[in-house]
Every structure is written in C-alpha cells, then in structure tokens.
Amino acid sequence: MRIQPDGINLLDTVIKVLRDEVLPSLAAEQQYSVRMAINAIGIARRQLVRGDAGEAQEQALLAELLGTGGSHAELSWLLAQRIRDGRAKDNPALRKLLWQLTLQRVAESAPRYLQQENLSLL
Amino acid sequence: MQQHEQQAIENWLAGKTGKPVALHNVRSLSGGAIQENWAADIDLGDEKIEAVIRCDAPSSVSDSLSRGQEFALLKAAFANGVTVPGPLWLGDAAVLGREFFIMRRAAGTAAGHKLVRDLSLAKDRPALTRQLGRELARIHSITPPRDDLDFLAVPEQHPALLFIEESRRFLDDYHSAFPALEWGLNWLEDHLPALEPLCLVHRDFRTGNYMVDGSGLTAVLDWEFTAWSQPLEDLGWLCARCWRFGQSGDEHAVGGIGKRDDLFSGYAEVSGRLPSASEVYYWEVFAHLRWAMIAIKQGERHLSGAEPSLELALTAHIVPELELHILRMTGLEG
C-alpha cells in the first residue's frame, strides 16, 4: 500500500503553499506564472481524482449509441463524423451524450465555468 | 535593445530626416511571440517624440502579418480617423536585420483585467462602448481594392465558409476529435448569413487590444490578424464571452465593459447601419469557434515540443468551456 498522504493530498498541499505563501510574497507582474501553475495543478488533480473510470463509462455509452466497438478516441472520431454528417441533430440520445462528454471536459479543465453559469454535472 | 542596434536606428533615422537624432530611455515593453516592442524617447532636431519601436521577433514563425504590412494598415486606419498610434517611419530591414517600424506611443494601459475592474480608467463606460462602435465603423469603411493593402488576400468565397472549411481540414488531420466543435461548425454552415461586400476587419478587436487612460480610448492596437472579411465579424468577436475578464451579465457583454446596445448605436453613428443583436449573434458563435481553433493550435505548439510553455499548455484547456458555450449558444443543452 502507498504511504499516506497520497498524491492528491500532496497536490492540494502544494496549491495551498503556492496560493497562501508564495503568491502574496510576489510583485504583481511575477504572480502570473504562479497563478498558471496553480491552475495547471488543479487540472491534473481533478484528472487524478476522476481516474480512468469516467472515460471507461463514456466509452461504453459511446459504443452503445454508435452501435460499434473501439477505444474512447476512435469512438469520439466516429461521433465527430456522425455530427458532421448531420446525423446527430435529430438524435436526442446522441445530443445528450455530446452534452455530457463536453460537460465532463469542462469539469476537469475549467470547473469555474460551471459555477459561473450555474450548471451542474448531473 | 543592444547599443549597436540603438545606434543603427539613430544613424538611419538621421539619414532619413536630415536632422540630428538621439534615442533615450529605451526599454522593453511586453510584446509576444510574434514581435518585440520597445519604448523610446526620440530627440529629433528640436522635437521630442515619445515613440514605440515595433520589431519582428528574431525567431518569428507565425503566419500573421509582417511589420511592414502592419505599418501599411496603421497608416490606412490613421488616415480614416481610427484612433491608432500615429505611424511615423517604416524601418529598413537592413538596419536591424529584421523588419520594424516606429509609431507614436499612446498613453494609458491595455491590460484587460485592470480595465474591467478599475473604474478610474475611461470612467464613462457607455461612452467608451459607443466609441468602440465608432472605431469599428471607421475600420470597416476601408474597402477593397486598395493598392496600399494589396498584401491582404481577397477571399474568393464567404469568409465564414472559408473558416468552416479550413477548420474541418485541420480537424481531419489532428490527433484528437472535437465532436462539440463539429456541432458548432455545422451550425455556422446551416445559419450562414448572406454575403455582404468585403471590408477591412481587424479580427482581434477586443478588450486587451485597445488602450485607455483616465479620459477614454487612446489607441486600437494589434493589427496583425487584419483581413478582408464581413463587418459584423468584429462586433461578434468583441461581444464574445472570452474577453470579459471575469465580468458577467448583459451589461458587460461588450468586452467586460459595456452593453451591446451602446456598441451598436456607436457603430450606427458612423456607419449609418444599426446592427441587430440577432445578426451579430451568428458572429458571436463564430468567435467562440474561431478562438477554440486558435486555442487548439496554441496548445499544439506546446504539445508537439516545438515551444514548451505552461501558458500555451493551459490555452488548450480553454477549449472545453468554449465547446460547452458553443453547444449552449446553438440550442444543445442537457
């Protein structure tokens, strides 16, 4: 078993150090890099928390709706193709899946958007 | 700037003007990957000029316009009454080994996050918003053909359609799929507006790219993406959610500082055309797609190893919120 605190705990702690100790000690023009670092660590942390289970679930949904197998990447290509061919417009299940896939990407990359726009993951 | 470069500029400018020239207080301004900017105080005979020297970066790899082309645009805009830094001299590439030009230095700041929060800058925000509309109308009054702007390609089809086709070609060859952007591109194709006469379009007219001081707008900057296109493209770009610097609500729809109605009425003051929110809406959707495509390419500069950079890496992570916003704007929601 891995020793505790685990990676997620360490990333949380690094974010706290950067935000509470490093940032206030820097002049305004030097804060930008640290803010970017905090943002990047946050994205990595959220991906780590979600793990691979979410993508596996998406892959299963994609396979079911598209009626074929393949990796997440391959099925995403197929979905993109179906959309370009105009075959998603009148398909409520595909539309819903597109919304869910996109929502999930935002939850990892820019959760602040969901808060600002009062959107929830479910 | 190195001493010998400063001297080379002094010698060249003295030869060009026939007056004694001295550069003082030369200092670097924030520029970008594409060009470098220097502030300089120039003694020209008895005259003192506050100037900016704008150079191509030594390792310029971008497909954006060159400094010589940007100088021609600045002159054309200046002559048409657009508030731009007064263009002074186009440099000879032999002087610095790369293209440069010298323009007057505008007062104030361009920093978007500062402008949206610091209300001591351009205090009258509705007036500033209307002025942005007037500036855009003056830019759009420049139309092809123009011998001085013949480096700008005249698109042979609808500029929006051109973008849709270029984007699809790019996505076909890219390593990751973007289903939500495909959805948005289809929407753009399905809602293509009628082609209007081409005009000069700035294509990066947004908060962060114009300067303001306590009294108001002092300069429209960054003409490196300018092209012949459709006039409402600039209005849509300026109203896109991406440039609001954290401000929300319709009262901040225009670049985080004002209302669409004020922008449109300012535009009408000069152009005689009052754009409707619904016709600009198409170009707002277009703006989010165009920015998403640029963000993917920025991220790829990092990802490919060509230019490792945290800023470029994080730019790729802006794409998902653009995608979700595009879905919401085009009628696909949960």
Interface residues (C-beta under 8 A of the other chain):
Chain A: S33 M36 A37 N39 A40 I43 A73 S76 W77 L79 A80 I83 R84 G86 A88 K89 R95 K96 L98 W99 L101 T102 L103 R105 V106 E108 S109 A110 Y113 Q116 E117 L119
Chain B: R168 L171 S176 A177 F178 P179 A180 E182 W183 L185 N186 S248 L310 E311 A313 L314 H317 I318 V319 P320 E321 E323 L324 H325 L327 R328 L332 E333 G334
